[in-house]
Amino acid sequence: MTTLLAQVLDAHGGIGRWKELTMVRATIVTSGDLFVIKGLPQDPAPREMTVWLHEEHASVLPFGAPDQKTDFTADRVSIEKLDGRVVAERQEPRESFAGHDLNTPWDPLDRAYFNGYALWTYLTTPFLLAMPGVTVAEIEPWREGEELWRGLRATFPSNIASHSTQQDFYFGPDHLLRRHDYHVDIAGGFAAAQYVYDTVEVDGIRLPTKRRAYRRDADHRAILAQTMVSIDVSNVRFT
């Protein structure tokens, strides 16, 4: 573990505290142009997100109907009734995105897969950087205004579904997350810069409650004229 990663984990609550927890639930409100482009604009209704902390597993409720939820793992995604009846499912869902570009429409299972891996990634950051198989190295810092944000580049193993194999995470002088860069491989691989805000502490864990993702230009600057994804998180509960 790099010195910076150890400092980051401590700033966010400590790996010891994280290992004591198993699951997080939160209310999320999402929007953004990505969902419009994909033909599935997101309504502003709050939804309940559940994420397992030490395995890649997530669920959101409701999804598509008041009595439906998703069930996501890296190798399967489904839409289910609350009693467990399967409405639709897809094995090895990543394969279904072959040949997609930014403008390729998504179906509801595509959306469920994106939601599952993205929110799992966000709600386990930065602790997922210490998971088995993830390699981390310090990279050149990023200057944002008057601050210099130190960076970590993570390389994820094939059994973890996420935006892209390599992703960059930038941390402020307090070692809290400020920005997360990646490529959205399932949407043509466009380069994204996601800024995070309004960190809170819940059960000893510190996490941001607002995320705004933009496309990046050739100089890695965020193109602020278009918000691709926005996520507001509230009512966070760990168990």
C-alpha positions as CSV (number, residue, x, y, z in Angstrom):
1,M,0.0,0.0,0.0
2,T,1.4,3.4,-1.0
3,T,1.9,6.0,1.7
4,L,-0.7,8.3,0.0
5,L,-3.3,5.5,-0.1
6,A,-2.8,4.8,3.6
7,Q,-3.3,8.5,4.4
8,V,-6.4,8.6,2.1
9,L,-7.9,5.6,3.8
10,D,-7.3,7.1,7.3
11,A,-8.8,10.4,6.2
12,H,-12.0,8.7,5.1
13,G,-12.4,6.7,8.3
14,G,-9.8,4.1,8.3
15,I,-9.6,0.6,6.9
16,G,-10.2,-0.9,10.3
17,R,-13.6,0.8,10.6
18,W,-14.4,-0.1,7.0
19,K,-13.8,-3.8,7.6
20,E,-16.3,-3.7,10.5
21,L,-19.1,-2.6,8.1
22,T,-20.9,-4.8,5.5
23,M,-23.4,-2.7,3.6
24,V,-24.5,0.9,2.9
25,R,-27.9,2.2,2.0
26,A,-28.6,5.7,0.8
27,T,-31.2,7.8,-1.0
28,I,-30.0,8.9,-4.4
29,V,-31.3,11.5,-6.9
30,T,-29.7,11.2,-10.3
31,S,-29.9,13.1,-13.6
32,G,-27.7,14.2,-16.5
33,D,-27.4,14.3,-20.3
34,L,-25.9,10.8,-20.5
35,F,-29.3,9.3,-19.8
36,V,-31.0,11.5,-22.3
37,I,-28.5,10.6,-25.0
38,K,-29.1,7.0,-24.2
39,G,-32.8,7.4,-24.6
40,L,-33.6,6.8,-20.9
41,P,-33.9,10.2,-19.2
42,Q,-33.9,9.9,-15.5
43,D,-36.8,11.3,-13.5
44,P,-36.0,13.3,-10.3
45,A,-37.7,10.9,-7.9
46,P,-35.5,9.7,-5.0
47,R,-34.5,6.0,-5.1
48,E,-33.0,3.7,-2.5
49,M,-29.5,2.4,-3.3
50,T,-28.0,-0.6,-1.5
51,V,-24.4,-1.5,-1.9
52,W,-22.5,-4.4,-0.4
53,L,-19.0,-3.2,0.7
54,H,-16.8,-6.2,0.3
55,E,-18.2,-7.8,-2.8
56,E,-19.4,-6.2,-6.0
57,H,-23.2,-6.4,-5.4
58,A,-25.7,-3.6,-5.6
59,S,-29.4,-2.9,-5.9
60,V,-31.7,0.1,-6.5
61,L,-35.4,0.5,-5.7
62,P,-37.6,1.4,-7.4
63,F,-36.6,0.6,-11.0
64,G,-39.1,0.9,-13.9
65,A,-42.1,0.3,-11.6
66,P,-42.8,0.9,-7.9
67,D,-42.6,-2.8,-7.1
68,Q,-39.4,-3.5,-9.0
69,K,-35.7,-3.4,-8.1
70,T,-32.4,-4.3,-9.7
71,D,-29.9,-6.9,-8.7
72,F,-26.4,-6.3,-10.0
73,T,-23.2,-8.3,-9.8
74,A,-20.2,-8.1,-12.2
75,D,-21.4,-11.1,-14.2
76,R,-25.2,-10.8,-14.0
77,V,-27.8,-8.0,-13.8
78,S,-31.5,-8.4,-13.4
79,I,-34.8,-6.5,-12.8
80,E,-36.9,-8.2,-10.3
81,K,-40.2,-7.8,-8.5
82,L,-40.0,-7.3,-4.7
83,D,-41.0,-10.9,-4.1
84,G,-37.9,-12.0,-6.2
85,R,-39.7,-12.9,-9.4
86,V,-37.3,-12.0,-12.3
87,V,-38.7,-9.6,-14.9
88,A,-35.6,-9.5,-17.1
89,E,-32.0,-10.6,-16.7
90,R,-28.7,-10.7,-18.5
91,Q,-25.7,-12.9,-17.9
92,E,-22.2,-11.5,-18.7
93,P,-23.8,-8.0,-19.3
94,R,-20.6,-6.3,-20.2
95,E,-20.5,-8.3,-23.5
96,S,-23.7,-6.6,-24.6
97,F,-22.0,-3.2,-24.9
98,A,-19.6,-4.4,-27.7
99,G,-19.6,-1.8,-30.5
100,H,-21.4,0.8,-28.5
101,D,-20.6,4.5,-28.9
102,L,-21.8,7.5,-26.9
103,N,-25.1,7.7,-29.0
104,T,-26.0,4.0,-28.9
105,P,-29.3,3.6,-27.1
106,W,-29.5,1.6,-23.9
107,D,-32.2,-0.7,-22.8
108,P,-33.3,-1.0,-19.1
109,L,-30.8,-3.8,-18.4
110,D,-28.0,-1.6,-19.8
111,R,-29.1,1.2,-17.5
112,A,-29.3,-1.2,-14.5
113,Y,-25.8,-2.5,-15.2
114,F,-24.4,1.1,-15.4
115,N,-26.2,2.1,-12.3
116,G,-25.0,-1.0,-10.4
117,Y,-21.3,-0.8,-11.1
118,A,-21.1,3.1,-11.0
119,L,-22.8,3.5,-7.6
120,W,-21.0,0.5,-6.2
121,T,-17.7,2.2,-7.3
122,Y,-18.7,5.5,-5.8
123,L,-20.0,4.3,-2.5
124,T,-17.0,2.1,-1.8
125,T,-14.4,4.7,-2.9
126,P,-11.6,5.0,-1.7
127,F,-11.7,1.7,0.2
128,L,-12.1,-0.3,-3.0
129,L,-8.5,0.8,-3.9
130,A,-7.3,-1.6,-1.1
131,M,-9.3,-4.6,-2.4
132,P,-7.5,-7.7,-3.5
133,G,-6.3,-7.5,-7.1
134,V,-6.4,-3.7,-7.4
135,T,-3.0,-2.1,-8.0
136,V,-2.4,1.6,-7.1
137,A,0.4,4.0,-7.9
138,E,0.9,7.7,-7.3
139,I,0.7,9.9,-10.4
140,E,1.4,13.5,-11.2
141,P,-0.8,15.9,-9.1
142,W,-3.6,18.0,-10.5
143,R,-3.7,21.7,-9.9
144,E,-7.2,23.1,-9.4
145,G,-7.3,26.8,-8.6
146,E,-5.0,27.4,-5.7
147,E,-4.9,23.8,-4.6
148,L,-2.7,20.9,-5.7
149,W,-4.4,17.6,-5.6
150,R,-2.3,14.4,-5.3
151,G,-3.3,11.6,-7.5
152,L,-3.6,7.8,-7.4
153,R,-4.0,5.7,-10.5
154,A,-5.8,2.4,-9.9
155,T,-5.8,-0.6,-12.2
156,F,-8.7,-2.9,-11.6
157,P,-8.7,-6.7,-12.2
158,S,-11.0,-8.2,-14.7
159,N,-13.4,-9.5,-12.1
160,I,-14.3,-5.9,-11.0
161,A,-16.8,-4.2,-13.3
162,S,-16.3,-0.4,-13.4
163,H,-16.0,2.4,-15.9
164,S,-12.6,1.4,-17.2
165,T,-9.6,-0.7,-16.2
166,Q,-7.5,2.4,-15.2
167,Q,-9.0,5.2,-13.2
168,D,-7.4,8.3,-11.5
169,F,-8.4,9.6,-8.1
170,Y,-7.3,13.0,-6.8
171,F,-7.2,14.1,-3.2
172,G,-7.0,17.5,-1.5
173,P,-4.5,18.6,1.2
174,D,-6.8,16.9,3.7
175,H,-6.5,13.6,1.8
176,L,-10.3,13.7,1.0
177,L,-11.5,12.8,-2.5
178,R,-11.9,15.8,-4.9
179,R,-12.0,14.4,-8.4
180,H,-12.3,11.0,-10.1
181,D,-11.2,10.6,-13.8
182,Y,-12.1,7.6,-16.0
183,H,-13.3,6.5,-19.4
184,V,-16.8,5.2,-19.8
185,D,-16.0,2.1,-21.8
186,I,-19.6,1.0,-22.2
187,A,-20.5,4.3,-23.9
188,G,-17.7,4.6,-26.5
189,G,-15.0,5.2,-24.0
190,F,-15.5,8.9,-23.6
191,A,-13.2,10.6,-21.1
192,A,-14.9,11.8,-17.9
193,A,-13.9,14.0,-15.0
194,Q,-16.2,13.7,-11.9
195,Y,-16.0,16.3,-9.2
196,V,-17.3,15.5,-5.7
197,Y,-18.5,17.9,-3.0
198,D,-20.2,18.2,0.4
199,T,-18.4,15.4,2.4
200,V,-20.2,14.1,5.4
201,E,-19.3,11.6,8.2
202,V,-21.6,8.7,8.8
203,D,-20.7,5.9,11.3
204,G,-17.1,7.0,11.2
205,I,-16.8,6.9,7.4
206,R,-16.4,10.1,5.4
207,L,-17.9,10.3,1.9
208,P,-19.1,13.0,-0.6
209,T,-22.8,13.6,-1.1
210,K,-22.7,15.4,-4.4
211,R,-21.1,14.2,-7.7
212,R,-21.0,15.9,-11.0
213,A,-19.4,14.2,-14.0
214,Y,-18.4,16.0,-17.2
215,R,-16.6,15.1,-20.4
216,R,-12.9,15.9,-20.5
217,D,-11.0,17.8,-23.2
218,A,-7.6,17.0,-24.6
219,D,-6.0,18.9,-21.7
220,H,-7.9,16.8,-19.1
221,R,-10.1,19.9,-18.3
222,A,-13.7,19.3,-17.5
223,I,-16.1,20.6,-20.1
224,L,-18.5,22.3,-17.7
225,A,-21.1,23.3,-20.3
226,Q,-22.7,19.9,-20.2
227,T,-23.3,17.8,-17.0
228,M,-23.2,14.1,-18.1
229,V,-24.2,12.7,-14.8
230,S,-25.2,14.3,-11.5
231,I,-25.8,12.3,-8.3
232,D,-27.0,13.6,-4.9
233,V,-26.7,11.3,-2.0
234,S,-28.6,11.6,1.3
235,N,-29.8,9.5,4.3
236,V,-26.7,7.3,4.3
237,R,-26.8,4.3,6.6
238,F,-24.1,1.7,7.2
239,T,-24.6,-1.7,8.7
